[in-house]
């Protein structure tokens, strides 16, 4: 049976010092952030995901955004080289965890930079955001690793948000959803559905019709429910203050076999 595993990492007590690029800085309640993270992890577990904790990185304020440390396609993990130099130590423990899961390991090498949050998987297509954190060399290296495994790699511009997946994610049927003011070019996606809220652009596919999403997007939840999906809302206000969302708090691995 295929297993569903999600790599997660506890928020650093220094989360308040995390980077911001496209929004204003607001203070963070560290205790509330931890409770919200625990609620996020519990939502994954309640829907059949085994969570695997990456060793804490308390010295890295943004370490909780573990999705940025790697891109997983089939049984291969490409360990990132984050575009923000201060975030590069985050990858070490994440790589050890990926090795422990039996994933084959590749690395983004200098001069390439790549953040996992810039990669949206839709079937065998990998959309890669070319923006502030991921450069052209990073895109080329990702293509070199995953194209031989059957991936179609499509580079898309990102200038209005931190990462591609800050602007768009995808529904189970492959429809890409996003808040239009945040998307550089909606025409690159064959099927695009606009959503009314910024926080509504982000969903994690839990399985079946269930979509993990932010409680900050009730109008989008109503829209998706009307389309036959079942939203599973979680509170993420403290992470949204650092440009975080439901996708970047975990690395979902669906194709491991036990």
C-alpha positions in Angstrom: 0.0 0.0 0.0 1.3 3.5 -0.8 1.9 5.4 2.4 1.1 9.1 3.0 3.8 10.8 5.0 4.2 14.5 5.9 7.5 16.0 7.1 6.9 18.8 9.6 9.1 20.9 11.9 8.1 22.7 15.0 8.2 26.5 14.9 11.2 28.2 16.3 10.8 30.4 19.4 12.4 33.0 17.1 9.6 32.9 14.5 8.9 36.6 15.1 12.3 37.3 13.5 11.4 35.5 10.3 11.8 37.1 6.9 9.1 39.1 5.2 9.3 40.4 1.6 5.9 41.3 0.2 3.9 42.3 3.3 4.4 44.5 6.3 5.9 43.0 9.5 3.5 42.2 12.4 4.3 40.8 15.8 3.9 37.1 16.3 2.5 35.3 19.4 4.9 32.4 19.7 2.6 30.4 22.0 -0.3 30.8 19.7 1.9 29.8 16.7 2.8 26.6 18.5 -0.9 25.8 19.2 -1.8 26.5 15.5 1.1 24.3 14.3 -0.2 21.5 16.6 -3.7 21.9 15.1 -2.2 21.7 11.6 -0.3 18.5 12.4 -3.4 17.0 14.0 -5.5 17.8 10.9 -3.0 15.9 8.8 -3.1 12.9 11.2 -6.8 12.9 11.4 -7.0 12.5 7.6 -4.6 9.5 7.3 -1.2 11.2 7.1 1.7 9.9 9.2 3.7 13.0 10.3 7.4 12.7 10.6 9.1 15.5 12.6 12.3 17.0 11.2 14.7 17.9 14.0 14.0 21.4 15.3 16.0 24.3 14.0 15.4 26.9 16.7 18.3 29.0 15.4 16.4 29.4 12.1 13.3 31.7 12.5 11.8 30.4 9.2 12.6 26.7 9.8 8.9 25.8 10.4 8.4 26.4 6.6 9.9 23.0 5.9 8.4 22.7 2.4 11.1 25.1 1.2 13.9 22.6 2.0 13.2 20.1 -0.8 11.1 19.1 -3.8 9.9 15.5 -3.9 8.9 13.8 -7.1 8.2 10.0 -7.1 10.9 8.6 -4.8 13.5 11.4 -5.4 14.1 14.4 -3.1 15.9 17.4 -4.6 17.4 19.2 -1.6 17.0 22.9 -2.1 19.5 25.8 -1.9 17.3 28.5 -0.5 17.4 31.9 -2.2 17.7 33.6 1.2 21.2 32.7 2.5 20.0 32.8 6.1 17.7 29.9 5.4 20.3 27.5 4.0 21.1 25.8 7.3 17.4 24.6 7.4 18.1 21.9 4.8 20.6 19.8 6.7 18.2 18.1 9.1 15.5 17.9 6.4 17.9 16.0 4.2 18.6 13.5 7.0 14.9 12.9 7.5 14.5 12.3 3.7 17.3 9.8 3.8 15.6 8.1 6.7 12.5 7.7 4.6 14.4 6.0 1.8 14.2 8.8 -0.7 17.0 9.1 -3.3 18.8 12.4 -2.8 19.9 15.1 -5.2 21.1 18.7 -4.4 20.7 22.1 -6.0 24.3 23.4 -6.4 25.7 26.9 -6.6 25.0 29.1 -8.5 21.4 27.7 -8.4 18.9 28.7 -5.9 15.5 27.0 -5.4 12.9 27.1 -2.7 10.5 24.2 -2.5 7.6 26.7 -2.2 8.2 27.7 -5.8 7.3 24.3 -7.1 3.6 23.3 -7.8 3.0 19.7 -8.8 0.0 19.0 -11.0 0.1 15.4 -12.0 3.5 15.0 -13.8 3.8 18.7 -14.5 6.0 20.7 -12.2 5.4 24.5 -12.4 8.4 26.3 -11.1 8.2 29.9 -10.0 11.1 32.0 -11.2 11.3 34.9 -8.9 13.0 36.3 -5.8 14.0 33.0 -4.3 14.4 30.7 -7.2 16.8 31.6 -10.1 17.2 30.3 -13.7 20.1 28.0 -12.7 17.8 26.4 -10.0 15.1 25.8 -12.6 17.6 24.2 -14.9 18.9 21.9 -12.2 15.4 20.9 -11.2 14.6 20.0 -14.8 17.8 18.0 -15.1 16.9 15.9 -12.1 13.1 15.3 -12.7 12.6 15.4 -16.5 14.3 11.9 -16.8 11.7 10.6 -14.3 8.9 11.8 -16.6 8.2 15.3 -15.2 7.2 18.1 -17.5 8.9 21.2 -16.0 7.3 24.6 -16.8 8.9 27.8 -15.5 6.5 30.7 -14.7 7.2 34.2 -13.5 6.7 35.2 -9.9 7.0 38.9 -8.9 3.9 39.7 -6.7 4.4 37.2 -3.9 7.2 35.3 -2.1 6.7 31.9 -3.8 4.7 30.5 -6.6 2.6 28.6 -4.1 1.9 31.9 -2.3 -0.2 32.7 -5.4 -1.5 29.3 -6.7 -2.2 25.7 -5.7 -4.2 23.0 -7.4 -7.4 21.0 -6.8 -7.6 17.3 -7.1 -8.8 17.5 -10.7 -5.8 19.6 -11.7 -7.5 22.9 -11.7 -5.2 25.6 -10.5 -6.7 28.1 -8.1 -5.4 31.5 -7.2 -6.2 35.1 -6.2 -5.8 36.9 -9.5 -4.1 40.1 -8.1 -1.2 37.8 -6.9 -0.7 35.8 -10.1 1.6 37.2 -12.8 0.0 35.3 -15.7 -3.0 33.1 -15.2 -2.8 32.0 -18.9 0.1 29.6 -18.2 -2.3 27.3 -16.5 -4.7 25.3 -18.7 -7.4 25.4 -16.1 -7.5 28.3 -13.7 -10.2 29.1 -11.1 -10.0 32.6 -9.4 -10.8 32.6 -5.7 -11.9 35.7 -3.8 -9.4 35.7 -0.9 -5.6 35.7 -0.8 -5.5 33.0 1.8 -7.9 30.9 -0.3 -5.2 30.4 -3.0 -3.6 27.6 -0.8 -4.9 24.1 -0.4 -3.3 20.8 0.6 -4.9 17.7 -0.9 -5.7 15.5 2.1 -7.3 12.7 0.0 -10.6 12.2 -1.7 -12.5 15.5 -1.8 -10.9 16.9 1.4 -8.9 20.1 1.2 -6.8 21.5 4.1 -7.0 25.3 3.9 -6.8 28.4 6.0 -9.7 29.5 8.2 -8.9 33.0 7.0 -10.6 32.2 3.7 -14.3 31.5 4.4 -15.6 32.8 1.1 -13.2 30.5 -0.8 -14.2 27.6 1.4 -17.9 28.2 0.5 -16.9 28.3 -3.2 -15.0 25.1 -3.0 -17.8 23.4 -1.0 -20.2 24.4 -3.7 -18.0 22.6 -6.2 -18.3 19.4 -4.2 -15.1 19.6 -2.1 -14.9 19.3 1.7 -12.8 22.1 3.2 -10.9 21.3 6.4 -10.1 24.7 7.9 -7.2 25.4 10.2 -6.1 28.6 11.9 -2.8 29.9 10.6 -2.8 33.6 11.4 0.6 33.7 13.0 2.3 31.9 10.0 0.4 34.1 7.5 2.2 37.1 9.2 5.4 35.6 7.8 4.0 34.8 4.3 3.3 31.2 5.3 0.3 29.0 4.4 -1.0 25.4 4.6 1.4 24.1 1.9 4.7 25.4 3.3 4.3 23.8 6.8 4.9 20.3 5.5 6.4 18.2 2.7 3.9 15.7 1.6 5.2 12.4 0.3 2.6 10.1 -1.3 4.6 7.6 -3.3 6.7 5.7 -0.7 6.1 2.0 -0.5 6.5 0.0 2.7 
